[in-house]
Amino acid sequence: MSSVAEVIEYRPSDDEPFMNPRQRDYFRGKLNTWKEDILRESRETLENLQEESQNHPDMADRASSESDRSLELRTRDRQRKLIAKIDAALKRIDDGTYGFCEETGEPIGIARLDARPIATLSLEAQEMHERREKVYRDE
């Protein structure tokens, strides 16, 4: 494993072997950092919700607080699902399938993975999937 400074400065590129150990380490670190950030935010939200659970005598304040709470809980539920996707991506790194399209088996591409490290489809396969979805929605 490289030094921490090298890993932080390292950026994967298309001119090196796809999903070499250094790239796998890079994406593993990126995914773990993202997961840690989400978990930290969730803990902070939980603390805030516990602090705000006091009774609001004013109906408008109570309604506003309940609305905020509902929105926060929906956001946390989306983040819980995101953590599951991050865990699945980490598992794919471990089993050697990370970075390859689920449908075509082709490399997803470094730029796409850097932008969306949980991607499971190549850009072309994702666009095809979205076109099919639109056709079914429009029917």
N, C-alpha and C positions, 0 to 999 in steps of 0.2 A: 504494500500500500504506500502511496506517495505521502509526502508531508501534507499537513492541513493546508498550508499556504498554496501548494501546487493544486490541490483539489479545488479550492475556492476559485483560483484564477483559471483553471482549466475550463475550456468550452469545447464540447464535442464538435467535430466537423465531418463533412462528407468525404474528405480526402484521407480518411483513415479506415481501417477495417470496421465494418458495421458491428455494433454491439461487442466490441472488444472489452476486456476487463476494466479498462479505464472508463469507458462509456457506461458500463453497467454500474460501476461505483458512483459515477456522477449522478445518474438517474436515481439510484438507491438513496443517495444523500438528499437529492432534491425532493423526492417523495417523502422521506422521513421528516425533513424539515417542515414540509407542508402539513403533514399529519400532526406534528407537534404544535404548530401554530393553531390549527383548528381545535385541538384538545385544550390548549391554553385559553383560547377564546371561549370555549364551552364552559370551562371552570369559572371564568370571569362572569359569564352570563348567569350561571347558577348562583354565584355569590350576589350579583345584582338583584336577581329575582327574589332571593331570600330576604335581602335588605328592603325591597320594595313591597313586601307582602303585608305591610301595615295597612290598617283600615283607612280608607279615604272617606271622610265625612261628606264631601261634596260629590254629588252624582256625576258631574262632568269629569272631575278628576278620576273617579273610579272607572268610568267608561274609557277614558284615555289610557289609564294604566292597564286595563284589561286588553285593550286593543294593542298596546305596545307589547304586552306579554305574549299575546297570541302570535303576533308577527315574529317575535324572538324565538318562540317555540317552533314555528314553521321553518325558520332559518336554521335552527339547530337540527331539525329533522333532515333537511337537505344536506347539512354537513355530516350527519351520521351516515347517510348514504354515500357521500363522497369519501368518507374514511373507508368504507367497505370497498370502494373502487381503488383507493390507494393501496389497501392491503392486497387486493387481487393483483395489482401491478407489481407489487413487491414479490409476490409469489411467482409471477411470470419471470421476474428477473432471476429468482432462485432456480426455476426449472428450465431456463434457457429459451423461453418463448417470447419474452418481452421484446417489443420493438417490431414484431412481425404481425401483419394484418391477419385477423381471425378468418377472414373470408378468402383471401388470395394467397396467404403465406408469404407475400412479398414484404420487404422492409417498409415500415411506415414512413420513415424519413426523420432525420435528426431535427430539422426545424420544427416539424409538427410535434414531435415528442418533447422538444424543449418548451414549446408553447403550451402543450397539453399532455403532460407526462402520463396520464391515465388512458390515453387514446388506445383503442384496440383495433381500429380500422385505418387503412391508408386513406389519404385525402380522396382519391378516386372512389374507393369503396364507400366512404362516408357520403360523398355526393350522390352516388347511385342509391344508397339507402334512403337518403332524404328525398330524392326524386320519387322513389317508390312510395314513400310515406305520403307525399303530397298527392300523388295520383289516388291513393286509397282515401285520403281525406276529402278530395274533391268529388268523389263518386257519390 
